[in-house]
């Protein structure tokens, strides 16, 4: 599924406000995880290949929603 489809599916399960809150928290987690890994590896933040943190956050929340069924 693409980002719009994932967001629509999550919104259908938990409601708009809760979906936004969950995705925001997951997005922040994805960013922090990436930053910590780069700091531990002594690499500069940023870099030539950037992860799609929003897509990863949507997938993370969707996986949890699926487990709850």
C-alpha positions as protocol buffer text, in pm:
chain_id: "A"
residue {
  index: 1
  type: UNK
  ca { x: 0 y: 0 z: 0 }
}
residue {
  index: 2
  type: UNK
  ca { x: 112 y: 355 z: -56 }
}
residue {
  index: 3
  type: UNK
  ca { x: 115 y: 625 z: 213 }
}
residue {
  index: 4
  type: UNK
  ca { x: -235 y: 755 z: 141 }
}
residue {
  index: 5
  type: UNK
  ca { x: -384 y: 407 z: 152 }
}
residue {
  index: 6
  type: UNK
  ca { x: -204 y: 324 z: 477 }
}
residue {
  index: 7
  type: UNK
  ca { x: -320 y: 649 z: 638 }
}
residue {
  index: 8
  type: UNK
  ca { x: -678 y: 587 z: 526 }
}
residue {
  index: 9
  type: UNK
  ca { x: -670 y: 232 z: 664 }
}
residue {
  index: 10
  type: UNK
  ca { x: -526 y: 346 z: 997 }
}
residue {
  index: 11
  type: UNK
  ca { x: -778 y: 631 z: 1018 }
}
residue {
  index: 12
  type: UNK
  ca { x: -1062 y: 385 z: 955 }
}
residue {
  index: 13
  type: UNK
  ca { x: -943 y: 170 z: 1246 }
}
residue {
  index: 14
  type: UNK
  ca { x: -863 y: 433 z: 1511 }
}
residue {
  index: 15
  type: UNK
  ca { x: -1015 y: 762 z: 1396 }
}
residue {
  index: 16
  type: UNK
  ca { x: -854 y: 1074 z: 1250 }
}
residue {
  index: 17
  type: UNK
  ca { x: -717 y: 1238 z: 1564 }
}
residue {
  index: 18
  type: UNK
  ca { x: -575 y: 918 z: 1710 }
}
residue {
  index: 19
  type: UNK
  ca { x: -422 y: 823 z: 1373 }
}
residue {
  index: 20
  type: UNK
  ca { x: -243 y: 1157 z: 1351 }
}
residue {
  index: 21
  type: UNK
  ca { x: -115 y: 1117 z: 1706 }
}
residue {
  index: 22
  type: UNK
  ca { x: 8 y: 761 z: 1650 }
}
residue {
  index: 23
  type: UNK
  ca { x: 176 y: 843 z: 1319 }
}
residue {
  index: 24
  type: UNK
  ca { x: 345 y: 1150 z: 1470 }
}
residue {
  index: 25
  type: UNK
  ca { x: 485 y: 946 z: 1757 }
}
residue {
  index: 26
  type: UNK
  ca { x: 603 y: 670 z: 1524 }
}
residue {
  index: 27
  type: UNK
  ca { x: 762 y: 930 z: 1291 }
}
residue {
  index: 28
  type: UNK
  ca { x: 956 y: 1079 z: 1582 }
}
residue {
  index: 29
  type: UNK
  ca { x: 1068 y: 732 z: 1683 }
}
residue {
  index: 30
  type: UNK
  ca { x: 1193 y: 662 z: 1329 }
}
residue {
  index: 31
  type: UNK
  ca { x: 1390 y: 989 z: 1328 }
}
residue {
  index: 32
  type: UNK
  ca { x: 1546 y: 931 z: 1669 }
}
residue {
  index: 33
  type: UNK
  ca { x: 1636 y: 572 z: 1581 }
}
residue {
  index: 34
  type: UNK
  ca { x: 1813 y: 690 z: 1266 }
}
residue {
  index: 35
  type: UNK
  ca { x: 1995 y: 970 z: 1449 }
}
residue {
  index: 36
  type: UNK
  ca { x: 2113 y: 742 z: 1729 }
}
residue {
  index: 37
  type: UNK
  ca { x: 2241 y: 482 z: 1484 }
}
residue {
  index: 38
  type: UNK
  ca { x: 2433 y: 747 z: 1292 }
}
residue {
  index: 39
  type: UNK
  ca { x: 2577 y: 902 z: 1607 }
}
residue {
  index: 40
  type: UNK
  ca { x: 2688 y: 561 z: 1736 }
}
residue {
  index: 41
  type: UNK
  ca { x: 2854 y: 491 z: 1401 }
}
residue {
  index: 42
  type: UNK
  ca { x: 3020 y: 835 z: 1420 }
}
residue {
  index: 43
  type: UNK
  ca { x: 2865 y: 942 z: 1089 }
}
residue {
  index: 44
  type: UNK
  ca { x: 2723 y: 1285 z: 1006 }
}
residue {
  index: 45
  type: UNK
  ca { x: 2346 y: 1329 z: 1039 }
}
residue {
  index: 46
  type: UNK
  ca { x: 2197 y: 1347 z: 692 }
}
residue {
  index: 47
  type: UNK
  ca { x: 2376 y: 1163 z: 420 }
}
residue {
  index: 48
  type: UNK
  ca { x: 2344 y: 1066 z: 57 }
}
residue {
  index: 49
  type: UNK
  ca { x: 2060 y: 817 z: 111 }
}
residue {
  index: 50
  type: UNK
  ca { x: 1771 y: 936 z: 320 }
}
residue {
  index: 51
  type: UNK
  ca { x: 1511 y: 697 z: 457 }
}
residue {
  index: 52
  type: UNK
  ca { x: 1144 y: 769 z: 411 }
}
residue {
  index: 53
  type: UNK
  ca { x: 1064 y: 806 z: 779 }
}
residue {
  index: 54
  type: UNK
  ca { x: 696 y: 878 z: 716 }
}
residue {
  index: 55
  type: UNK
  ca { x: 649 y: 556 z: 520 }
}
residue {
  index: 56
  type: UNK
  ca { x: 830 y: 362 z: 792 }
}
residue {
  index: 57
  type: UNK
  ca { x: 610 y: 522 z: 1060 }
}
residue {
  index: 58
  type: UNK
  ca { x: 292 y: 439 z: 869 }
}
residue {
  index: 59
  type: UNK
  ca { x: 403 y: 79 z: 823 }
}
residue {
  index: 60
  type: UNK
  ca { x: 495 y: 48 z: 1192 }
}
residue {
  index: 61
  type: UNK
  ca { x: 153 y: 175 z: 1305 }
}
residue {
  index: 62
  type: UNK
  ca { x: -30 y: -39 z: 1048 }
}
residue {
  index: 63
  type: UNK
  ca { x: 152 y: -351 z: 1172 }
}
residue {
  index: 64
  type: UNK
  ca { x: 35 y: -279 z: 1526 }
}
residue {
  index: 65
  type: UNK
  ca { x: -322 y: -217 z: 1408 }
}
residue {
  index: 66
  type: UNK
  ca { x: -318 y: -551 z: 1228 }
}
residue {
  index: 67
  type: UNK
  ca { x: -192 y: -730 z: 1539 }
}
residue {
  index: 68
  type: UNK
  ca { x: -481 y: -586 z: 1739 }
}
residue {
  index: 69
  type: UNK
  ca { x: -742 y: -757 z: 1521 }
}
